[in-house]
Amino acid sequence: MKILMLTPYLPYPPASGGQIRTLNLIRYLSRKHDITLISLYKTEAEKKYLSHLQLYCRSVYLCKRPGSPWQLKNIGKALLGNDPFLIVRNYSPEAKSLLSRLLKKENYDVIHAETFYIMPHLPPTAIPIFLLEQTIEYKVYQHFVNQLPPLIKPFFLLDIMKLKRSERYYWRNAMLVGTVSDTDRKIIKALEPSIKPVVVPNGAGEEMVARTLPLKKPVPPRLLFQGNFSWLQNTEAAQYLITKIYPQIKQDFPRLELIIAGQNAQNKIKPFHDRQIKIVDIPPENSSLVKRLYQQSTVFLAPIFGPGGTRLKILAAMATGLPVISTKIGVQGLEVTDRVHVLIANQPKEFVRQIRLILSNRSLYRKIQQNAYRLVKEKYNWKTIAQQLEIIYEKIKRHENRG
């Protein structure tokens, strides 16, 4: 099958959730199919990663988009035009022109668009389009706007209205829409009842899956939170851990260490003068450091309160044998059960209680560790997910209308 895949980012290095997702899908799909990849990039430095993608794709095209989103030209277009800021800042005239040329001379079986905001680059075409939404963007932006001062909220609320309208428009223009969780599937279905979305979940990278489950030493405990701190939800979670959970749990475990790690960690997280709080910057290409931090930690904490897809960081913890304590929102979209695969906490006192429990109860620790690990291997592995995607491609190919 000839697949044309469109992404609003370069899928290498695997430093963000979207990059990890696309790279793993390409790796598996390329074993049976010819993939042409069109990706947007921001800086010339990103071009050095081209060779990593050429290992799996028949052709790779990189198209320039604005390097900085907050350009006056972008802001003006978003304020005065019909498109939301997310589309404006990710728009590439180069990609628009390239797609027009390619679709005139190439005959693809399916177009796979990762995110709706890559869709404006596509000209009218009879080739069936599968649109995969990694998150419901207007929901994420609503959460962001809720944190803003009342005086400036109206300007952002207008953009959210445009964003929601655009998402719905592009859902209707795809032959089939996919989501990464059943939660997001239900949201789309409620907004557009005529659409029947399918779920193509995220997975844990093969490099993160432990060969055998480690026997962790609970003392001294090392609590880990890892993420890309360019995202509001991750920054919120880190501050919540440091200010609301850490001071309470430290009273019970004086030697405890709290590790906040990820991209832009030291830029985004306020410094705290406590030697037992470690803020660790992780360069985009250093996946070995990520794995080592997971392996060396005792418990993974995820006090996430914002919406958005499924959490690859949580799947990675489960894959490495690191028990997870998360909010209900944090594991939303994952087929996990409280006290079976994870522990759920939604308030600081609940987090403290669950941390005490998991560190003092070795049988519960081992039970959650084993159940979560088994679930990842059975359901959240990229080989199985790519096979699901192949079935979807075949389905929309058979029902395409080229007339």
C-alpha positions, 0 to 999 in steps of 0.5 A: 500500500502507498501511504502519504503521511502528513505531520506538523512536526519532524518525527525525530528525535522521539522527544515529544508524544507526537514524535514518539507516536509517529516514529514508531508507527512509521517503523512498523508500517514501513515493513509492509508499505511504501510511506511518503512522509511530509513533515513541517519543521521550524529551524534549519538544524532539524534537517540533520535528522532527515537520514533517520527518517529515510531509513523507513520512508520511500520519500521524505519532504521537509517543509518550512513553517514559522520558526516562532509562533508569536510573530506579529504576522501570525497574531494579526492573521489569527485575530483578523482571519477565520482560522485559529492561531494553531492553524496559522502558526503551523501553516506552510506555503511550501507544504501546500505547493508540494502537496498540489504537485505530488497529488497530481503525479502520484497515486496514493492509496491513503492519506494519513494526517496526524492532527487536523491542523495539517489538513489545510495544506491538502487540496481537494482529492479523491484519495481517502483521508484518515485524520488522527487526532492526538488530542481534542485541541480546543479542550486543551486550550480551554484549560490554558485560558482558564488560568489567565487573568479575566481581562485578557480571557475574551481575546483567547475565547474567540480563538477557542471558538475558531479552533472548535469550528475548525476541528469539526470542519476537518473531522467532517472532511476526512473519510475516517477520524481516529483518536488515541483514546475512547474519551476523545472518541466520545467527545467527537461523536457527541459534537458530530453524531454522523462521524464514527471515530475509531481508536488507535491508542498510543504505545510504549516504546520498545526501548522502554519495555523491561525484559524482566520486572525489576525488584525496586528498593523502596528506601530511600524512595525516588519519586519521578515526574517526567515530561516536556515542560513546553506543555502547560499540563506538565509544568502545572504537575511539576509545581503541584508536586513541589509545593503541595505533595513533596512538603507533606510526604517528606515528613514521613520519608526524610531521605526521599528524593523528588526528580522533575525531569524533561525538556525545558525543565530548568527553564520552566520550573521555578528553582527550589532551594532543597537539595532533595528536589532534582530538576533534570534537563533532558536533551531531545536526543538523550533517550538513554537518560530517560530510560535510566531515570525510570529504572532508578526511580521508585514511583512515578507521580502524575498529578495531571489536571489538563485534558489531552490524549493518552500519556506516553510518559505513564505508558513508559513508566508501566513498561519499565516496571515503575508503579504509577500514582496519577489523577483520574484525568491523568490516566483518562483514555487508558484501560487501567483500574485503580489498585490493579494497574495504577493508584488514583489520587486527585488531592494532595492528601490522597497523593500522600496517602497513596505514596505511603501505601505503595512504599509500605506495602510490597505485595501491592507494589508488586501487584501493580507493577506486574499488572501494568507491565502485562497490560502494556505488553498486550495492548499498548505495544506499537506492533499491535497498534500498527496492525490495527492501523493497517486494518483501518487503511484497508477499510477506507481503501475499500470504501473510497470513492474515486468517481 
